[in-house]
């Protein structure tokens, strides 16, 4: 009897990676790179949820005190180019999530940033595919590792990876060729899912709601050796965000930075957040330290919403000089938040406080 054997998508993706890596005679050989994490996080989180619309409902208090092992953030990718003429190349990038500690709940080898495009020596690059919005590139300030509640920026919006996207990346311009521009358009293909449009959160009739639509994002960046300056603007109808960043190398050891972001959710109360950080190379190429604090008011577009995060940490370089890089990291993280939202028609207020200790390894190749 004839039958078909089911082949898991993750196996097909892995087979494709190796097949592309071996097909060097037919096309230009792709480069295989990756970033692998293995981390341990202990986090103690206390939450209190209050129903503000119905005072008869009990206050809900929870305490989560757990240690977790994670490899989240790990990825592997293939990239390469094919020369079309003296000035024009075809370029591609295929990046996939990988999970070392589990099967990823079906997301192993799920697509991250994937695109096909062209690169012109004088006019820049044009990419088509699934890509992260370029506001994410305007952040040389947040230094935290990895997924503790207090390790990152305190903002309610962090940019997003969008399908059906077109991106333009300019070549370096200016006297030192350190300036660049990126333009990103995510197309709405007519559906209320992430497969067909970008997702933003905007208020309607006094309540926040997820909306699926076109999204336009632009950034400009000066990526100097000592000074880095950048700004980004995001527009999605009744949702918009603006971000600005400065990072300055005070000397060979110390770099300081500040990042600010304002988000308009259409509520009348714009979210405003800022992060400041310092990164110190105590023993160059061997041991670094960092510290950062982030604060956001009107979190999520609610007048009394707020969030504060703080993180200090150390990075021990096991290999940094050339090629592959290996680092060990450890951090102490704190977060305090008051977040408003709706459950059905009931307005709720959730107050939380978290303390976390995280340590792990990161391997870049």
Secondary structure, 3 states (H helix, E strand, C coil): CCCCCCCCHHHHHHHHHHHHHHCCCCCCCCEEEEEEEEEEEEEEEEEEEEECCCCCCCCEEEEEEEEEEECCCCEEEEEEEEECCCCEEEEEEEEEECCCCCCHHHCCCCEEEEEEEEEECCCEEEEEEEEECHHHHCCCCCCCCCCCCCCCCCCCCCCCEEEEEEEEECCCECCCCCEEEEEEEECCCCCCCCCCCEEEEEEECCEEEEEEECEEEEEEEEECCCEEEEEEEEECCCCEEEEEEEEEECCCCEEEEEEEEEEECCCCCCEEEEEEEEEEEEECCCEEEEEEEEEEECHHHCCCCEEEEEEEEEEEEEECCCCCEEEEEEEEEEEEEEEEEEECCEEEEEEEEEEEEEEEEEEEC
